[in-house]
């Protein structure tokens, strides 16, 4: 499979080249206690998600049962087994955000992006997720796009926020 991805240096690498780099990480971590989660984080950072081929390779490299590796991945919401969009949108639905309109913001995002929670837009620009708290309850409702938190978001402002990321993608800029 010739899926292209970029490493931190910006260079485009094939999936095979990325998996070879994962093998180097596994060699470094194979005898370290508690290595599973850091290796999964590194692998997801390299690949953008955790495909089954990577999970099997990690299980073998760390001498762990595949069921343990897959169990950790399914337990933590941070990990994804399907490709995510360039921009991951997380809508807080913690109590304060929910009460102050977080569900309406989520509905506006679903409508604008034409996807549901857990899905990625066809152009792979956005993925939509739900979170429970960003620690900004006094500024609810909040959303996070990648590492940037937007406070006091209104459904009517969703299009304006998304447009910034669409423009950045058109210009080929990294946004965040």
Rosetta constraint file for C-alpha pairs under 8 A:
AtomPair CA 1 CA 15 HARMONIC 7.03 0.50
AtomPair CA 1 CA 16 HARMONIC 7.96 0.50
AtomPair CA 2 CA 14 HARMONIC 5.70 0.50
AtomPair CA 2 CA 15 HARMONIC 6.15 0.50
AtomPair CA 2 CA 16 HARMONIC 7.68 0.50
AtomPair CA 3 CA 14 HARMONIC 5.72 0.50
AtomPair CA 3 CA 15 HARMONIC 5.46 0.50
AtomPair CA 4 CA 12 HARMONIC 6.33 0.50
AtomPair CA 4 CA 13 HARMONIC 5.74 0.50
AtomPair CA 4 CA 14 HARMONIC 4.76 0.50
AtomPair CA 4 CA 15 HARMONIC 6.30 0.50
AtomPair CA 5 CA 12 HARMONIC 5.51 0.50
AtomPair CA 5 CA 13 HARMONIC 5.43 0.50
AtomPair CA 5 CA 14 HARMONIC 6.33 0.50
AtomPair CA 5 CA 15 HARMONIC 7.11 0.50
AtomPair CA 5 CA 46 HARMONIC 7.99 0.50
AtomPair CA 5 CA 47 HARMONIC 6.73 0.50
AtomPair CA 5 CA 48 HARMONIC 7.88 0.50
AtomPair CA 6 CA 10 HARMONIC 5.41 0.50
AtomPair CA 6 CA 11 HARMONIC 5.38 0.50
AtomPair CA 6 CA 12 HARMONIC 4.41 0.50
AtomPair CA 6 CA 13 HARMONIC 5.76 0.50
AtomPair CA 6 CA 46 HARMONIC 7.60 0.50
AtomPair CA 7 CA 11 HARMONIC 5.80 0.50
AtomPair CA 7 CA 12 HARMONIC 6.69 0.50
AtomPair CA 7 CA 13 HARMONIC 6.99 0.50
AtomPair CA 7 CA 46 HARMONIC 6.00 0.50
AtomPair CA 8 CA 46 HARMONIC 7.79 0.50
AtomPair CA 13 CA 17 HARMONIC 5.85 0.50
AtomPair CA 13 CA 18 HARMONIC 6.32 0.50
AtomPair CA 14 CA 18 HARMONIC 6.28 0.50
AtomPair CA 15 CA 19 HARMONIC 6.09 0.50
AtomPair CA 15 CA 47 HARMONIC 7.59 0.50
AtomPair CA 16 CA 20 HARMONIC 6.21 0.50
AtomPair CA 17 CA 21 HARMONIC 6.37 0.50
AtomPair CA 18 CA 22 HARMONIC 6.24 0.50
AtomPair CA 18 CA 46 HARMONIC 6.79 0.50
AtomPair CA 18 CA 47 HARMONIC 6.86 0.50
AtomPair CA 19 CA 23 HARMONIC 6.31 0.50
AtomPair CA 19 CA 54 HARMONIC 7.05 0.50
AtomPair CA 20 CA 24 HARMONIC 6.71 0.50
AtomPair CA 21 CA 25 HARMONIC 6.56 0.50
AtomPair CA 22 CA 26 HARMONIC 6.19 0.50
AtomPair CA 22 CA 43 HARMONIC 6.41 0.50
AtomPair CA 23 CA 27 HARMONIC 6.29 0.50
AtomPair CA 23 CA 57 HARMONIC 7.87 0.50
AtomPair CA 23 CA 61 HARMONIC 7.50 0.50
AtomPair CA 24 CA 28 HARMONIC 6.49 0.50
AtomPair CA 25 CA 29 HARMONIC 6.27 0.50
AtomPair CA 25 CA 39 HARMONIC 7.22 0.50
AtomPair CA 26 CA 30 HARMONIC 5.47 0.50
AtomPair CA 26 CA 39 HARMONIC 7.22 0.50
AtomPair CA 26 CA 58 HARMONIC 7.00 0.50
AtomPair CA 26 CA 61 HARMONIC 5.62 0.50
AtomPair CA 26 CA 62 HARMONIC 6.82 0.50
AtomPair CA 27 CA 61 HARMONIC 7.30 0.50
AtomPair CA 29 CA 35 HARMONIC 5.95 0.50
AtomPair CA 29 CA 39 HARMONIC 7.39 0.50
AtomPair CA 29 CA 62 HARMONIC 7.61 0.50
AtomPair CA 30 CA 35 HARMONIC 7.25 0.50
AtomPair CA 30 CA 61 HARMONIC 6.36 0.50
AtomPair CA 30 CA 62 HARMONIC 4.95 0.50
AtomPair CA 30 CA 63 HARMONIC 7.80 0.50
AtomPair CA 31 CA 62 HARMONIC 7.57 0.50
AtomPair CA 34 CA 38 HARMONIC 7.89 0.50
AtomPair CA 35 CA 39 HARMONIC 6.01 0.50
AtomPair CA 35 CA 62 HARMONIC 7.90 0.50
AtomPair CA 36 CA 40 HARMONIC 6.13 0.50
AtomPair CA 36 CA 62 HARMONIC 7.42 0.50
AtomPair CA 36 CA 69 HARMONIC 7.47 0.50
AtomPair CA 37 CA 41 HARMONIC 6.14 0.50
AtomPair CA 37 CA 72 HARMONIC 7.87 0.50
AtomPair CA 38 CA 42 HARMONIC 6.18 0.50
AtomPair CA 39 CA 43 HARMONIC 6.00 0.50
AtomPair CA 39 CA 58 HARMONIC 7.72 0.50
AtomPair CA 40 CA 44 HARMONIC 6.05 0.50
AtomPair CA 40 CA 50 HARMONIC 7.74 0.50
AtomPair CA 40 CA 58 HARMONIC 7.86 0.50
AtomPair CA 40 CA 73 HARMONIC 7.93 0.50
AtomPair CA 40 CA 79 HARMONIC 7.94 0.50
AtomPair CA 41 CA 45 HARMONIC 6.09 0.50
AtomPair CA 41 CA 79 HARMONIC 7.72 0.50
AtomPair CA 42 CA 46 HARMONIC 6.21 0.50
AtomPair CA 43 CA 47 HARMONIC 6.00 0.50
AtomPair CA 43 CA 48 HARMONIC 7.85 0.50
AtomPair CA 43 CA 49 HARMONIC 7.64 0.50
AtomPair CA 43 CA 50 HARMONIC 6.94 0.50
AtomPair CA 43 CA 54 HARMONIC 7.57 0.50
AtomPair CA 44 CA 48 HARMONIC 4.99 0.50
AtomPair CA 44 CA 49 HARMONIC 4.65 0.50
AtomPair CA 44 CA 50 HARMONIC 5.54 0.50
AtomPair CA 44 CA 79 HARMONIC 7.31 0.50
AtomPair CA 44 CA 80 HARMONIC 7.82 0.50
AtomPair CA 45 CA 49 HARMONIC 7.34 0.50
AtomPair CA 48 CA 83 HARMONIC 6.39 0.50
AtomPair CA 48 CA 84 HARMONIC 6.75 0.50
AtomPair CA 49 CA 79 HARMONIC 7.15 0.50
AtomPair CA 49 CA 80 HARMONIC 5.26 0.50
AtomPair CA 49 CA 81 HARMONIC 5.56 0.50
AtomPair CA 49 CA 82 HARMONIC 5.91 0.50
AtomPair CA 49 CA 83 HARMONIC 5.35 0.50
AtomPair CA 49 CA 84 HARMONIC 6.80 0.50
AtomPair CA 50 CA 54 HARMONIC 6.08 0.50
AtomPair CA 50 CA 55 HARMONIC 6.58 0.50
AtomPair CA 50 CA 79 HARMONIC 7.28 0.50
AtomPair CA 50 CA 80 HARMONIC 5.94 0.50
AtomPair CA 50 CA 81 HARMONIC 4.63 0.50
AtomPair CA 50 CA 82 HARMONIC 6.88 0.50
AtomPair CA 51 CA 55 HARMONIC 6.50 0.50
AtomPair CA 51 CA 81 HARMONIC 5.38 0.50
AtomPair CA 51 CA 82 HARMONIC 6.77 0.50
AtomPair CA 52 CA 56 HARMONIC 6.13 0.50
AtomPair CA 52 CA 81 HARMONIC 7.45 0.50
AtomPair CA 53 CA 57 HARMONIC 6.20 0.50
AtomPair CA 54 CA 58 HARMONIC 6.06 0.50
AtomPair CA 55 CA 59 HARMONIC 6.13 0.50
AtomPair CA 55 CA 66 HARMONIC 7.19 0.50
AtomPair CA 55 CA 69 HARMONIC 6.63 0.50
AtomPair CA 55 CA 70 HARMONIC 6.90 0.50
AtomPair CA 56 CA 60 HARMONIC 6.25 0.50
AtomPair CA 56 CA 66 HARMONIC 6.19 0.50
AtomPair CA 57 CA 61 HARMONIC 5.94 0.50
AtomPair CA 58 CA 62 HARMONIC 5.94 0.50
AtomPair CA 58 CA 69 HARMONIC 7.62 0.50
AtomPair CA 59 CA 63 HARMONIC 5.74 0.50
AtomPair CA 59 CA 64 HARMONIC 4.82 0.50
AtomPair CA 59 CA 65 HARMONIC 5.87 0.50
AtomPair CA 59 CA 66 HARMONIC 5.24 0.50
AtomPair CA 59 CA 69 HARMONIC 6.19 0.50
AtomPair CA 60 CA 64 HARMONIC 6.42 0.50
AtomPair CA 60 CA 65 HARMONIC 7.76 0.50
AtomPair CA 60 CA 66 HARMONIC 7.89 0.50
AtomPair CA 64 CA 68 HARMONIC 6.74 0.50
AtomPair CA 64 CA 69 HARMONIC 7.12 0.50
AtomPair CA 65 CA 69 HARMONIC 6.75 0.50
AtomPair CA 66 CA 70 HARMONIC 6.06 0.50
AtomPair CA 67 CA 71 HARMONIC 5.80 0.50
AtomPair CA 68 CA 72 HARMONIC 6.27 0.50
AtomPair CA 69 CA 73 HARMONIC 6.39 0.50
AtomPair CA 70 CA 74 HARMONIC 6.15 0.50
AtomPair CA 71 CA 75 HARMONIC 6.05 0.50
AtomPair CA 72 CA 76 HARMONIC 6.38 0.50
AtomPair CA 73 CA 77 HARMONIC 7.82 0.50
AtomPair CA 73 CA 79 HARMONIC 5.57 0.50
AtomPair CA 73 CA 80 HARMONIC 7.30 0.50
AtomPair CA 73 CA 81 HARMONIC 7.90 0.50
AtomPair CA 74 CA 79 HARMONIC 7.25 0.50
AtomPair CA 80 CA 84 HARMONIC 7.63 0.50
AtomPair CA 83 CA 120 HARMONIC 7.91 0.50
AtomPair CA 84 CA 88 HARMONIC 7.01 0.50
AtomPair CA 84 CA 120 HARMONIC 6.15 0.50
AtomPair CA 84 CA 124 HARMONIC 7.04 0.50
AtomPair CA 84 CA 126 HARMONIC 7.40 0.50
AtomPair CA 84 CA 127 HARMONIC 5.68 0.50
AtomPair CA 85 CA 120 HARMONIC 5.70 0.50
AtomPair CA 85 CA 121 HARMONIC 7.07 0.50
AtomPair CA 85 CA 124 HARMONIC 4.37 0.50
AtomPair CA 85 CA 125 HARMONIC 4.75 0.50
AtomPair CA 85 CA 126 HARMONIC 4.41 0.50
AtomPair CA 85 CA 127 HARMONIC 4.84 0.50
AtomPair CA 86 CA 124 HARMONIC 6.26 0.50
AtomPair CA 86 CA 125 HARMONIC 4.86 0.50
AtomPair CA 86 CA 126 HARMONIC 5.94 0.50
AtomPair CA 86 CA 127 HARMONIC 7.64 0.50
AtomPair CA 87 CA 125 HARMONIC 5.84 0.50
AtomPair CA 87 CA 126 HARMONIC 4.79 0.50
AtomPair CA 87 CA 127 HARMONIC 6.36 0.50
AtomPair CA 87 CA 145 HARMONIC 6.27 0.50
AtomPair CA 87 CA 146 HARMONIC 5.82 0.50
AtomPair CA 87 CA 165 HARMONIC 7.87 0.50
AtomPair CA 88 CA 126 HARMONIC 5.72 0.50
AtomPair CA 88 CA 127 HARMONIC 4.79 0.50
AtomPair CA 88 CA 128 HARMONIC 6.16 0.50
AtomPair CA 88 CA 129 HARMONIC 7.34 0.50
AtomPair CA 88 CA 144 HARMONIC 7.94 0.50
AtomPair CA 88 CA 145 HARMONIC 5.53 0.50
AtomPair CA 88 CA 146 HARMONIC 5.27 0.50
AtomPair CA 89 CA 126 HARMONIC 6.88 0.50
AtomPair CA 89 CA 127 HARMONIC 5.94 0.50
AtomPair CA 89 CA 128 HARMONIC 4.97 0.50
AtomPair CA 89 CA 129 HARMONIC 6.00 0.50
AtomPair CA 89 CA 143 HARMONIC 6.97 0.50
AtomPair CA 89 CA 144 HARMONIC 5.69 0.50
AtomPair CA 89 CA 145 HARMONIC 4.41 0.50
AtomPair CA 89 CA 146 HARMONIC 6.51 0.50
AtomPair CA 90 CA 128 HARMONIC 6.11 0.50
AtomPair CA 90 CA 129 HARMONIC 4.65 0.50
AtomPair CA 90 CA 130 HARMONIC 5.09 0.50
AtomPair CA 90 CA 131 HARMONIC 5.84 0.50
AtomPair CA 90 CA 143 HARMONIC 5.59 0.50
AtomPair CA 90 CA 144 HARMONIC 5.12 0.50
AtomPair CA 90 CA 145 HARMONIC 6.34 0.50
AtomPair CA 91 CA 102 HARMONIC 7.10 0.50
AtomPair CA 91 CA 105 HARMONIC 7.71 0.50
AtomPair CA 91 CA 106 HARMONIC 6.31 0.50
AtomPair CA 91 CA 128 HARMONIC 7.83 0.50
AtomPair CA 91 CA 129 HARMONIC 6.37 0.50
AtomPair CA 91 CA 130 HARMONIC 4.82 0.50
AtomPair CA 91 CA 131 HARMONIC 5.73 0.50
AtomPair CA 91 CA 142 HARMONIC 6.59 0.50
AtomPair CA 91 CA 143 HARMONIC 4.46 0.50
AtomPair CA 91 CA 144 HARMONIC 6.54 0.50
AtomPair CA 92 CA 97 HARMONIC 6.11 0.50
AtomPair CA 92 CA 98 HARMONIC 7.50 0.50
AtomPair CA 92 CA 102 HARMONIC 6.55 0.50
AtomPair CA 92 CA 130 HARMONIC 5.99 0.50
AtomPair CA 92 CA 131 HARMONIC 4.67 0.50
AtomPair CA 92 CA 132 HARMONIC 5.31 0.50
AtomPair CA 92 CA 133 HARMONIC 5.65 0.50
AtomPair CA 92 CA 134 HARMONIC 6.86 0.50
AtomPair CA 92 CA 141 HARMONIC 6.98 0.50
AtomPair CA 92 CA 142 HARMONIC 5.78 0.50
AtomPair CA 92 CA 143 HARMONIC 5.76 0.50
AtomPair CA 92 CA 144 HARMONIC 7.99 0.50
AtomPair CA 93 CA 97 HARMONIC 5.46 0.50
AtomPair CA 93 CA 98 HARMONIC 4.88 0.50
AtomPair CA 93 CA 102 HARMONIC 5.78 0.50
AtomPair CA 93 CA 103 HARMONIC 6.89 0.50
AtomPair CA 93 CA 130 HARMONIC 6.68 0.50
AtomPair CA 93 CA 131 HARMONIC 6.06 0.50
AtomPair CA 93 CA 132 HARMONIC 5.25 0.50
AtomPair CA 93 CA 133 HARMONIC 7.01 0.50
AtomPair CA 94 CA 98 HARMONIC 5.83 0.50
AtomPair CA 94 CA 131 HARMONIC 7.31 0.50
AtomPair CA 94 CA 132 HARMONIC 4.43 0.50
AtomPair CA 94 CA 133 HARMONIC 5.17 0.50
AtomPair CA 95 CA 99 HARMONIC 6.03 0.50
AtomPair CA 96 CA 100 HARMONIC 6.10 0.50
AtomPair CA 96 CA 137 HARMONIC 5.61 0.50
AtomPair CA 96 CA 138 HARMONIC 7.74 0.50
AtomPair CA 96 CA 140 HARMONIC 6.19 0.50
AtomPair CA 96 CA 141 HARMONIC 7.18 0.50
AtomPair CA 97 CA 101 HARMONIC 6.23 0.50
AtomPair CA 97 CA 102 HARMONIC 4.92 0.50
AtomPair CA 97 CA 137 HARMONIC 6.67 0.50
AtomPair CA 97 CA 140 HARMONIC 4.73 0.50
AtomPair CA 97 CA 141 HARMONIC 4.14 0.50
AtomPair CA 97 CA 142 HARMONIC 6.53 0.50
AtomPair CA 98 CA 102 HARMONIC 4.45 0.50
AtomPair CA 98 CA 103 HARMONIC 5.83 0.50
AtomPair CA 98 CA 141 HARMONIC 7.06 0.50
AtomPair CA 100 CA 140 HARMONIC 6.25 0.50
AtomPair CA 100 CA 141 HARMONIC 5.84 0.50
AtomPair CA 101 CA 105 HARMONIC 6.45 0.50
AtomPair CA 101 CA 141 HARMONIC 6.19 0.50
AtomPair CA 101 CA 154 HARMONIC 7.73 0.50
AtomPair CA 102 CA 106 HARMONIC 6.19 0.50
AtomPair CA 102 CA 140 HARMONIC 7.70 0.50
AtomPair CA 102 CA 141 HARMONIC 5.16 0.50
AtomPair CA 102 CA 142 HARMONIC 7.22 0.50
AtomPair CA 103 CA 107 HARMONIC 6.15 0.50
AtomPair CA 104 CA 108 HARMONIC 6.17 0.50
AtomPair CA 104 CA 155 HARMONIC 6.25 0.50
AtomPair CA 105 CA 109 HARMONIC 6.27 0.50
AtomPair CA 105 CA 141 HARMONIC 7.94 0.50
AtomPair CA 105 CA 153 HARMONIC 7.14 0.50
AtomPair CA 105 CA 154 HARMONIC 6.21 0.50
AtomPair CA 105 CA 155 HARMONIC 4.64 0.50
AtomPair CA 105 CA 158 HARMONIC 7.31 0.50
AtomPair CA 106 CA 110 HARMONIC 6.20 0.50
AtomPair CA 106 CA 155 HARMONIC 7.98 0.50
AtomPair CA 107 CA 111 HARMONIC 6.15 0.50
AtomPair CA 107 CA 155 HARMONIC 8.00 0.50
AtomPair CA 108 CA 112 HARMONIC 6.09 0.50
AtomPair CA 108 CA 155 HARMONIC 5.46 0.50
AtomPair CA 108 CA 156 HARMONIC 7.85 0.50
AtomPair CA 108 CA 158 HARMONIC 6.77 0.50
AtomPair CA 109 CA 113 HARMONIC 5.85 0.50
AtomPair CA 109 CA 114 HARMONIC 7.94 0.50
AtomPair CA 109 CA 155 HARMONIC 7.80 0.50
AtomPair CA 109 CA 158 HARMONIC 6.48 0.50
AtomPair CA 110 CA 114 HARMONIC 5.42 0.50
AtomPair CA 110 CA 115 HARMONIC 5.28 0.50
AtomPair CA 110 CA 116 HARMONIC 5.61 0.50
AtomPair CA 110 CA 117 HARMONIC 7.60 0.50
AtomPair CA 110 CA 128 HARMONIC 7.94 0.50
AtomPair CA 111 CA 115 HARMONIC 7.25 0.50
AtomPair CA 112 CA 158 HARMONIC 7.95 0.50
AtomPair CA 112 CA 159 HARMONIC 6.90 0.50
AtomPair CA 113 CA 121 HARMONIC 6.68 0.50
AtomPair CA 113 CA 126 HARMONIC 7.80 0.50
AtomPair CA 114 CA 121 HARMONIC 7.39 0.50
AtomPair CA 115 CA 119 HARMONIC 5.91 0.50
AtomPair CA 115 CA 120 HARMONIC 6.76 0.50
AtomPair CA 115 CA 121 HARMONIC 6.39 0.50
AtomPair CA 115 CA 128 HARMONIC 7.58 0.50
AtomPair CA 116 CA 128 HARMONIC 6.90 0.50
AtomPair CA 117 CA 127 HARMONIC 7.95 0.50
AtomPair CA 117 CA 128 HARMONIC 5.10 0.50
AtomPair CA 117 CA 129 HARMONIC 5.17 0.50
AtomPair CA 117 CA 130 HARMONIC 6.89 0.50
AtomPair CA 118 CA 127 HARMONIC 6.90 0.50
AtomPair CA 118 CA 128 HARMONIC 5.65 0.50
AtomPair CA 118 CA 129 HARMONIC 5.49 0.50
AtomPair CA 119 CA 127 HARMONIC 5.69 0.50
AtomPair CA 119 CA 128 HARMONIC 5.98 0.50
AtomPair CA 119 CA 129 HARMONIC 7.90 0.50
AtomPair CA 120 CA 124 HARMONIC 5.98 0.50
AtomPair CA 120 CA 125 HARMONIC 7.53 0.50
AtomPair CA 120 CA 126 HARMONIC 5.63 0.50
AtomPair CA 120 CA 127 HARMONIC 4.16 0.50
AtomPair CA 120 CA 128 HARMONIC 6.60 0.50
AtomPair CA 121 CA 125 HARMONIC 6.24 0.50
AtomPair CA 121 CA 126 HARMONIC 5.52 0.50
AtomPair CA 121 CA 127 HARMONIC 6.42 0.50
AtomPair CA 125 CA 166 HARMONIC 7.79 0.50
AtomPair CA 125 CA 169 HARMONIC 7.89 0.50
AtomPair CA 133 CA 137 HARMONIC 7.73 0.50
AtomPair CA 134 CA 142 HARMONIC 7.59 0.50
AtomPair CA 136 CA 140 HARMONIC 6.55 0.50
AtomPair CA 136 CA 142 HARMONIC 7.33 0.50
AtomPair CA 136 CA 151 HARMONIC 7.72 0.50
AtomPair CA 137 CA 141 HARMONIC 7.48 0.50
AtomPair CA 139 CA 151 HARMONIC 5.46 0.50
AtomPair CA 139 CA 152 HARMONIC 5.39 0.50
AtomPair CA 140 CA 151 HARMONIC 6.16 0.50
AtomPair CA 140 CA 152 HARMONIC 5.16 0.50
AtomPair CA 140 CA 153 HARMONIC 7.43 0.50
AtomPair CA 141 CA 151 HARMONIC 6.27 0.50
AtomPair CA 141 CA 152 HARMONIC 5.06 0.50
AtomPair CA 141 CA 153 HARMONIC 5.67 0.50
AtomPair CA 141 CA 154 HARMONIC 7.74 0.50
AtomPair CA 142 CA 149 HARMONIC 6.81 0.50
AtomPair CA 142 CA 150 HARMONIC 5.52 0.50
AtomPair CA 142 CA 151 HARMONIC 4.63 0.50
AtomPair CA 142 CA 152 HARMONIC 5.92 0.50
AtomPair CA 142 CA 153 HARMONIC 5.89 0.50
AtomPair CA 143 CA 149 HARMONIC 5.79 0.50
AtomPair CA 143 CA 150 HARMONIC 5.32 0.50
AtomPair CA 143 CA 151 HARMONIC 6.88 0.50
AtomPair CA 143 CA 153 HARMONIC 7.25 0.50
AtomPair CA 144 CA 148 HARMONIC 5.41 0.50
AtomPair CA 144 CA 149 HARMONIC 4.22 0.50
AtomPair CA 144 CA 150 HARMONIC 5.97 0.50
AtomPair CA 145 CA 149 HARMONIC 6.50 0.50
AtomPair CA 145 CA 150 HARMONIC 7.87 0.50
AtomPair CA 145 CA 176 HARMONIC 7.49 0.50
AtomPair CA 146 CA 176 HARMONIC 6.59 0.50
AtomPair CA 147 CA 176 HARMONIC 6.58 0.50
AtomPair CA 148 CA 176 HARMONIC 6.05 0.50
AtomPair CA 153 CA 157 HARMONIC 6.62 0.50
AtomPair CA 153 CA 158 HARMONIC 7.42 0.50
AtomPair CA 154 CA 158 HARMONIC 6.83 0.50
AtomPair CA 157 CA 161 HARMONIC 6.37 0.50
AtomPair CA 158 CA 162 HARMONIC 6.20 0.50
AtomPair CA 159 CA 163 HARMONIC 6.04 0.50
AtomPair CA 160 CA 164 HARMONIC 6.84 0.50
AtomPair CA 161 CA 165 HARMONIC 7.32 0.50
AtomPair CA 162 CA 166 HARMONIC 6.34 0.50
AtomPair CA 163 CA 167 HARMONIC 5.99 0.50
AtomPair CA 164 CA 168 HARMONIC 6.19 0.50
AtomPair CA 165 CA 169 HARMONIC 6.11 0.50
AtomPair CA 165 CA 175 HARMONIC 6.55 0.50
AtomPair CA 166 CA 170 HARMONIC 6.27 0.50
AtomPair CA 167 CA 171 HARMONIC 6.24 0.50
AtomPair CA 168 CA 172 HARMONIC 5.99 0.50
AtomPair CA 168 CA 173 HARMONIC 5.06 0.50
AtomPair CA 168 CA 174 HARMONIC 6.74 0.50
AtomPair CA 168 CA 175 HARMONIC 6.17 0.50
AtomPair CA 169 CA 173 HARMONIC 6.01 0.50
AtomPair CA 169 CA 174 HARMONIC 7.45 0.50
